Amino acid sequence: MHAEKRWVLKDQADPALAEHLAAELRIAPVLANLLIQRGVKTYEEACQFFNPKLEDLHDPFLMKDMEQAVARVEEAVRKKQKVMVYGDYDVDGTTAVALMYSFLESIGHPDLLFYIPDRYTEGYGISIKGIDYAADHGVELIIALDCGIKANEKIDYAKTKGIDFIICDHHLPGDRIPEAVAVLDPKRTDCQYPFKELAGCGVGFKLAQAYCVKNNLPFSQIAPLLDLVVVSIASDIVPLIGENRILAYYGLKRINECPNKGLKSIIKICGLEKHQITIDDLVFKIGPRINAAGRMAVDPESGSSHSGGHTAVRLMVASTDEKATKYGDVIDTRNDTRKNIDRTITIEAHEFIESHPELKALKSTVIYNPKWMKGVVGIVASRLIETYYKPTVVLTMSNGFVTGSARSVPGFDLYQAVESCADILENFGGHTYAAGMTMKQENVEEFKRRFHAYVEQHIEPDMLIPQIDVDAELLFSDITPDFRLTLSKFQPFGLGNQAPVFTTRNVSDRGDVRLVGADREHLKMDLIQGQKPNTSISAIAFQQPAHYDHLRRGGAVDVCYCVVENHYRGMVTPQLRIKDIKAVQKR
């Protein structure tokens, strides 16, 4: 692991502006600085930020093609046509399908199917197999969610089968928009919708909202679906700003107070039923379990004609506790299998890299093993970055082609690196920090050579050193109850509104630093600043045992951390979650 991390203090707001906003809001200037860093600069904007309101959601009819989409759904409902809800096998896709299926069911549309493509046999997006399945079952309308924006030929093929399409997507369009009945995508260049960062499930929610507006149905018709929306926002890592902040705020409220039966069973499996569920819980505990369903190949002996992702939807539309428990258990088992597989592959990948010093010396990692499971190579790439901290591609074999996932480090545009190899790839897609690609086996060595060369030429040395962005420097005396109360109103935290990171210099332990955890790998401290033992603050540093001796001897350290709440036996106390520690050498 990299011992040294760079701490980079973010640009600070103009002090006069921060002082003015702090005085208006009656908060500490450092908190006003945090608001300005997040683009919140006026009293009115701050009130909106601290008090998200459902009435501030945008008019769904501002989205291009929304009128046509609602009219086509109304026609299907009126004529009692069979509708198939189609979506991808990841969390955003399966929550979006569950949301639209549940909504249509709630307005009394009886003739519904849903379809999730198989990761291994059909791959990403709309498939010919899925359209044929719809045709065989008499479907007249497919509502596609979290995919379809580039599926021009597939949409044309569906027309030959007499099937209409409504597309609800949030990915970047290609040169030509598919000729569907309606294409809802805020990222269309001809779409004037004010907020561009909805998840796929969020676009589906806007269609449901528009249907309710047009048909004079109350918002309470769709409010129960907000728990699915927040799971997709957290898991798809879309920015937690603007409309997403409102949807996530009320989605978290919903998931904590009255989640749907399926999510409730997953919450129970995760041991979170007595906890206040946060975005982090969705990202690290609930989301991965839902994702595991689509990652694991379905056992061919089970005779199932459906993909693994189908189980995730079944869970989230479960009408009884018994069904929810059944599907929850299946998904949890798959998640355990996924964890075992990705742990094994990660160990194998580490061993391979450690035994090839010439690979370790490069500024990027590309490794290939045809036996590895396609569904977990993205997770393995992320794990390798935690250790080696460089752009990473993990490749395996699937359906006669070499396929893989790539992950990047902050600041380096991975998509451009992959795109520079486009002529030797069968296809590729993704964005700055994550991408996927498929190639012929004979092109693997050339891909490795060119990818390494591109990274060598374009990466800055600083990008290969882990960086912690620090929002502000604090004194421990700044962390008052009022400060913590205002800080809690910045939640929910996530991309675009990260939990603030603070640094405090020259602190020491009060005298009872200890190592905790099964392998004594975590550091538990009570830190004081200066000679003020009565102002000690509890702190925990996960996976950072190295500073134990220095602290035990009374040595001073600089720390960077997030301020969190520690709930224990009904007591709520402030705690510092330490991100990094630097020993202060005696001068």
BELNORRA-V657796 format. One record per residue. RES is the residue in one letter. PHI is phi in whole degrees, 0 to 359 (none if undefined). PSI is psi in whole degrees, 0 to 359 (none if undefined). BURIAL is # if it has 16 or more other ideal C-beta (glycine too) atoms within 10 Angstrom, else .. Layout:
# BELNORRA-V657796
RES | PHI | PSI | BURIAL
RES | PHI | PSI | BURIAL
This chain:
# BELNORRA-V657796
M | none | 151 | .
H | 289 | 124 | .
A | 284 | 316 | .
E | 265 | 129 | .
K | 246 | 149 | #
R | 274 | 134 | .
W | 258 | 120 | #
V | 243 | 117 | .
L | 285 | 126 | .
K | 296 | 159 | .
D | 303 | 132 | .
Q | 268 | 149 | .
A | 291 | 159 | #
D | 303 | 121 | .
P | 305 | 323 | .
A | 295 | 318 | .
L | 295 | 317 | .
A | 297 | 317 | #
E | 298 | 317 | .
H | 296 | 312 | #
L | 295 | 320 | #
A | 299 | 318 | #
A | 294 | 318 | .
E | 297 | 320 | .
L | 268 | 352 | #
R | 57 | 50 | .
I | 230 | 169 | #
A | 293 | 143 | #
P | 305 | 327 | #
V | 295 | 327 | #
L | 286 | 324 | #
A | 297 | 322 | #
N | 300 | 318 | #
L | 299 | 319 | #
L | 298 | 313 | #
I | 296 | 322 | #
Q | 301 | 331 | #
R | 267 | 12 | #
G | 81 | 12 | .
V | 259 | 108 | #
K | 241 | 348 | #
T | 238 | 165 | .
Y | 302 | 317 | .
E | 296 | 315 | .
E | 297 | 323 | .
A | 294 | 319 | #
C | 298 | 320 | .
Q | 293 | 320 | .
F | 294 | 316 | #
F | 282 | 340 | .
N | 230 | 73 | .
P | 301 | 136 | #
K | 233 | 137 | .
L | 299 | 330 | .
E | 290 | 349 | .
D | 273 | 0 | .
L | 297 | 144 | #
H | 288 | 155 | #
D | 298 | 118 | .
P | 299 | 336 | #
F | 285 | 358 | .
L | 285 | 346 | .
M | 278 | 132 | #
K | 305 | 135 | #
D | 76 | 5 | #
M | 295 | 321 | #
E | 304 | 312 | .
Q | 295 | 321 | .
A | 296 | 313 | #
V | 296 | 317 | #
A | 300 | 321 | .
R | 288 | 324 | #
V | 294 | 318 | #
E | 301 | 319 | .
E | 297 | 317 | .
A | 298 | 320 | #
V | 292 | 315 | #
R | 297 | 317 | .
K | 269 | 2 | .
K | 55 | 43 | .
Q | 282 | 152 | #
K | 284 | 128 | #
V | 243 | 135 | #
M | 247 | 128 | #
V | 263 | 125 | #
Y | 238 | 134 | #
G | 201 | 168 | #
D | 286 | 172 | #
Y | 271 | 1 | #
D | 272 | 184 | #
V | 296 | 315 | #
D | 299 | 316 | #
G | 295 | 314 | #
T | 287 | 323 | #
T | 294 | 322 | #
A | 296 | 318 | #
V | 294 | 316 | #
A | 299 | 320 | #
L | 297 | 309 | #
M | 292 | 319 | #
Y | 299 | 313 | #
S | 296 | 321 | #
F | 295 | 311 | #
L | 297 | 323 | #
E | 296 | 319 | .
S | 291 | 335 | .
I | 267 | 7 | .
G | 89 | 17 | .
H | 278 | 117 | #
P | 275 | 333 | .
D | 260 | 84 | #
L | 233 | 144 | #
L | 227 | 161 | #
F | 226 | 160 | #
Y | 214 | 129 | #
I | 240 | 124 | #
P | 293 | 153 | #
D | 277 | 128 | #
R | 305 | 325 | #
Y | 269 | 323 | #
T | 260 | 334 | .
E | 247 | 330 | #
G | 77 | 192 | #
Y | 287 | 145 | #
G | 86 | 193 | #
I | 285 | 134 | #
S | 242 | 154 | #
I | 300 | 319 | .
K | 302 | 319 | .
G | 295 | 319 | #
I | 293 | 318 | #
D | 297 | 321 | .
Y | 300 | 316 | #
A | 298 | 315 | #
A | 298 | 318 | #
D | 296 | 336 | .
H | 255 | 15 | .
G | 72 | 25 | .
V | 286 | 136 | #
E | 251 | 342 | #
L | 220 | 130 | #
I | 249 | 128 | #
I | 256 | 112 | #
A | 261 | 133 | #
L | 236 | 140 | #
D | 65 | 19 | #
C | 193 | 170 | #
G | 109 | 347 | #
I | 293 | 339 | #
K | 244 | 14 | #
A | 270 | 47 | #
N | 304 | 311 | #
E | 292 | 324 | .
K | 293 | 321 | #
I | 294 | 320 | #
D | 297 | 319 | .
Y | 297 | 318 | #
A | 300 | 324 | #
K | 299 | 322 | .
T | 295 | 340 | .
K | 263 | 3 | .
G | 76 | 27 | .
I | 248 | 129 | #
D | 273 | 155 | #
F | 233 | 136 | #
I | 247 | 126 | #
I | 255 | 128 | #
C | 240 | 100 | #
D | 228 | 167 | #
H | 223 | 10 | #
H | 272 | 165 | #
L | 291 | 133 | .
P | 287 | 162 | #
G | 274 | 200 | .
D | 290 | 331 | .
R | 235 | 130 | .
I | 282 | 135 | #
P | 301 | 149 | #
E | 272 | 62 | .
A | 270 | 171 | #
V | 300 | 319 | #
A | 209 | 141 | #
V | 234 | 102 | #
L | 266 | 115 | #
D | 199 | 110 | #
P | 300 | 342 | #
K | 273 | 1 | #
R | 299 | 137 | #
T | 294 | 335 | .
D | 264 | 14 | .
C | 258 | 125 | #
Q | 268 | 10 | .
Y | 301 | 132 | #
P | 292 | 336 | .
F | 244 | 122 | #
K | 261 | 356 | .
E | 251 | 22 | #
L | 299 | 148 | #
A | 283 | 169 | #
G | 301 | 319 | #
C | 296 | 325 | #
G | 296 | 321 | #
V | 295 | 319 | #
G | 299 | 320 | #
F | 297 | 321 | #
K | 295 | 325 | #
L | 294 | 317 | #
A | 297 | 319 | #
Q | 297 | 316 | #
A | 297 | 319 | #
Y | 301 | 317 | #
C | 295 | 316 | #
V | 301 | 312 | .
K | 294 | 327 | #
N | 255 | 19 | .
N | 55 | 37 | .
L | 267 | 142 | .
P | 289 | 159 | .
F | 299 | 334 | .
S | 299 | 343 | .
Q | 296 | 324 | #
I | 250 | 351 | #
A | 306 | 322 | .
P | 296 | 346 | #
L | 273 | 354 | #
L | 293 | 336 | #
D | 295 | 322 | #
L | 293 | 321 | #
V | 297 | 316 | #
V | 290 | 328 | #
V | 297 | 320 | #
S | 289 | 319 | #
I | 300 | 314 | #
A | 294 | 314 | #
S | 285 | 329 | #
D | 273 | 358 | #
I | 51 | 54 | #
V | 268 | 157 | #
P | 298 | 135 | .
L | 271 | 60 | #
I | 229 | 169 | #
G | 53 | 227 | #
E | 297 | 326 | #
N | 298 | 326 | #
R | 295 | 319 | #
I | 295 | 311 | #
L | 298 | 319 | #
A | 290 | 320 | #
Y | 301 | 310 | #
Y | 283 | 333 | #
G | 294 | 318 | #
L | 296 | 320 | #
K | 303 | 314 | .
R | 297 | 313 | #
I | 291 | 334 | #
N | 277 | 331 | .
E | 261 | 320 | .
C | 203 | 67 | .
P | 289 | 160 | #
N | 292 | 164 | #
K | 302 | 320 | #
G | 294 | 312 | #
L | 296 | 325 | #
K | 300 | 320 | #
S | 292 | 325 | #
I | 290 | 320 | #
I | 302 | 318 | #
K | 294 | 315 | .
I | 300 | 323 | #
C | 282 | 353 | #
G | 72 | 31 | .
L | 253 | 8 | #
E | 294 | 338 | .
K | 257 | 7 | .
H | 256 | 158 | .
Q | 278 | 110 | .
I | 286 | 135 | #
T | 243 | 174 | #
I | 302 | 319 | #
D | 301 | 320 | .
D | 298 | 321 | #
L | 292 | 320 | #
V | 290 | 317 | #
F | 258 | 344 | .
K | 238 | 307 | #
I | 280 | 311 | #
G | 305 | 310 | #
P | 300 | 328 | #
R | 292 | 317 | #
I | 295 | 320 | #
N | 296 | 325 | #
A | 301 | 329 | #
A | 301 | 316 | #
G | 279 | 339 | #
R | 284 | 326 | #
M | 274 | 130 | #
A | 297 | 141 | #
V | 285 | 138 | #
D | 298 | 116 | .
P | 300 | 335 | .
E | 287 | 345 | .
S | 286 | 345 | .
G | 77 | 7 | .
S | 288 | 134 | .
S | 266 | 4 | .
H | 251 | 159 | #
S | 285 | 168 | #
G | 299 | 325 | #
G | 298 | 338 | #
H | 301 | 322 | #
T | 297 | 322 | #
A | 298 | 318 | #
V | 292 | 315 | #
R | 307 | 318 | #
L | 301 | 311 | #
M | 281 | 349 | #
V | 250 | 10 | #
A | 304 | 133 | #
S | 266 | 347 | .
T | 229 | 158 | .
D | 297 | 325 | .
E | 297 | 313 | .
K | 297 | 317 | #
A | 300 | 317 | #
T | 295 | 318 | #
K | 300 | 308 | #
Y | 290 | 327 | #
G | 300 | 317 | #
D | 294 | 319 | .
V | 300 | 314 | #
I | 294 | 320 | #
D | 295 | 321 | #
T | 297 | 316 | .
R | 297 | 323 | #
N | 293 | 320 | #
D | 298 | 318 | .
T | 299 | 314 | .
R | 302 | 316 | #
K | 297 | 318 | .
N | 296 | 317 | .
I | 294 | 314 | #
D | 289 | 331 | #
R | 294 | 315 | .
T | 298 | 313 | .
I | 294 | 321 | #
T | 298 | 317 | #
I | 299 | 314 | .
E | 299 | 318 | .
A | 296 | 316 | #
H | 301 | 314 | .
E | 299 | 319 | .
F | 297 | 313 | .
I | 295 | 317 | #
E | 295 | 332 | .
S | 270 | 2 | .
H | 233 | 82 | .
P | 302 | 331 | .
E | 295 | 329 | .
L | 286 | 319 | #
K | 299 | 329 | .
A | 284 | 344 | .
L | 284 | 165 | #
K | 270 | 3 | #
S | 214 | 163 | #
T | 239 | 127 | #
V | 228 | 118 | #
I | 231 | 149 | #
Y | 224 | 130 | #
N | 216 | 115 | .
P | 296 | 344 | .
K | 273 | 347 | .
W | 289 | 153 | #
M | 278 | 128 | #
K | 303 | 321 | #
G | 292 | 347 | #
V | 240 | 2 | #
V | 294 | 332 | #
G | 294 | 319 | #
I | 297 | 317 | #
V | 296 | 319 | #
A | 301 | 317 | #
S | 297 | 320 | #
R | 296 | 320 | #
L | 294 | 326 | #
I | 295 | 325 | #
E | 302 | 327 | .
T | 269 | 311 | #
Y | 259 | 343 | #
Y | 51 | 63 | #
K | 204 | 158 | #
P | 307 | 136 | #
T | 224 | 135 | #
V | 236 | 129 | #
V | 242 | 123 | #
L | 245 | 148 | #
T | 215 | 183 | #
M | 252 | 135 | #
S | 208 | 127 | #
N | 53 | 42 | .
G | 82 | 358 | .
F | 238 | 156 | #
V | 275 | 127 | #
T | 228 | 152 | #
G | 197 | 174 | #
S | 235 | 145 | #
A | 236 | 146 | #
R | 227 | 152 | #
S | 240 | 178 | #
V | 252 | 155 | #
P | 307 | 133 | .
G | 98 | 340 | .
F | 257 | 126 | #
D | 277 | 97 | .
L | 293 | 322 | #
Y | 302 | 319 | #
Q | 295 | 324 | .
A | 297 | 317 | #
V | 292 | 318 | #
E | 299 | 331 | .
S | 294 | 346 | .
C | 254 | 14 | #
A | 306 | 324 | .
D | 291 | 343 | .
I | 251 | 10 | .
L | 252 | 146 | #
E | 284 | 318 | .
N | 198 | 164 | .
F | 200 | 162 | #
G | 192 | 170 | #
G | 139 | 206 | #
H | 212 | 195 | .
T | 307 | 316 | .
Y | 251 | 355 | #
A | 211 | 139 | #
A | 209 | 162 | #
G | 230 | 155 | #
M | 207 | 158 | #
T | 228 | 139 | #
M | 211 | 165 | #
K | 284 | 150 | .
Q | 300 | 325 | .
E | 292 | 348 | .
N | 263 | 0 | #
V | 299 | 311 | #
E | 296 | 320 | .
E | 293 | 322 | .
F | 298 | 313 | #
K | 304 | 310 | #
R | 301 | 313 | .
R | 287 | 323 | #
F | 296 | 312 | #
H | 303 | 316 | #
A | 296 | 319 | .
Y | 297 | 313 | #
V | 297 | 314 | #
E | 307 | 319 | .
Q | 282 | 328 | .
H | 251 | 344 | .
I | 277 | 140 | #
E | 274 | 143 | .
P | 307 | 322 | .
D | 300 | 330 | .
M | 292 | 342 | #
L | 268 | 6 | #
I | 247 | 124 | .
P | 304 | 137 | #
Q | 239 | 138 | .
I | 247 | 120 | .
D | 277 | 122 | .
V | 256 | 128 | #
D | 284 | 319 | #
A | 195 | 159 | #
E | 264 | 138 | .
L | 233 | 157 | #
L | 262 | 149 | .
F | 301 | 329 | #
S | 293 | 344 | .
D | 287 | 340 | #
I | 274 | 71 | #
T | 273 | 168 | .
P | 303 | 320 | .
D | 296 | 318 | .
F | 301 | 313 | #
R | 293 | 324 | .
L | 297 | 313 | .
T | 295 | 319 | #
L | 300 | 323 | #
S | 296 | 335 | .
K | 284 | 350 | .
F | 286 | 343 | #
Q | 290 | 160 | #
P | 284 | 142 | #
F | 270 | 150 | #
G | 173 | 193 | #
L | 306 | 132 | #
G | 86 | 344 | #
N | 211 | 63 | #
Q | 293 | 153 | .
A | 302 | 126 | #
P | 301 | 141 | #
V | 249 | 127 | #
F | 245 | 159 | #
T | 233 | 142 | #
T | 228 | 133 | #
R | 258 | 153 | .
N | 58 | 57 | .
V | 246 | 163 | #
S | 216 | 168 | #
D | 277 | 148 | #
R | 288 | 346 | .
G | 131 | 1 | .
D | 230 | 38 | .
V | 301 | 139 | #
R | 213 | 157 | .
L | 265 | 131 | .
V | 231 | 171 | .
G | 102 | 162 | .
A | 303 | 321 | .
D | 251 | 21 | .
R | 51 | 46 | .
E | 259 | 353 | .
H | 248 | 150 | #
L | 253 | 122 | #
K | 249 | 129 | .
M | 221 | 161 | #
D | 239 | 108 | .
L | 265 | 144 | #
I | 231 | 152 | #
Q | 246 | 124 | #
G | 71 | 205 | .
Q | 262 | 51 | .
K | 234 | 73 | .
P | 299 | 338 | .
N | 284 | 351 | .
T | 254 | 29 | .
S | 292 | 151 | #
I | 226 | 133 | #
S | 292 | 143 | .
A | 215 | 147 | #
I | 229 | 133 | #
A | 240 | 105 | #
F | 286 | 139 | .
Q | 55 | 36 | .
Q | 226 | 59 | .
P | 282 | 350 | #
A | 299 | 332 | .
H | 269 | 6 | #
Y | 303 | 309 | #
D | 297 | 317 | .
H | 300 | 315 | #
L | 290 | 322 | #
R | 296 | 328 | .
R | 278 | 5 | .
G | 87 | 12 | .
G | 293 | 148 | .
A | 273 | 150 | #
V | 222 | 157 | #
D | 261 | 140 | #
V | 233 | 147 | #
C | 237 | 144 | #
Y | 198 | 165 | #
C | 252 | 147 | #
V | 268 | 122 | #
V | 233 | 174 | #
E | 256 | 135 | .
N | 254 | 118 | .
H | 262 | 119 | .
Y | 212 | 120 | .
R | 50 | 46 | .
G | 79 | 355 | .
M | 263 | 140 | .
V | 244 | 118 | .
T | 232 | 153 | .
P | 289 | 146 | #
Q | 218 | 145 | #
L | 264 | 124 | #
R | 265 | 103 | .
I | 286 | 127 | #
K | 268 | 326 | #
D | 200 | 153 | #
I | 229 | 138 | #
K | 232 | 125 | .
A | 292 | 139 | .
V | 266 | 118 | .
Q | 281 | 139 | .
K | 294 | 135 | .
R | 271 | none | .
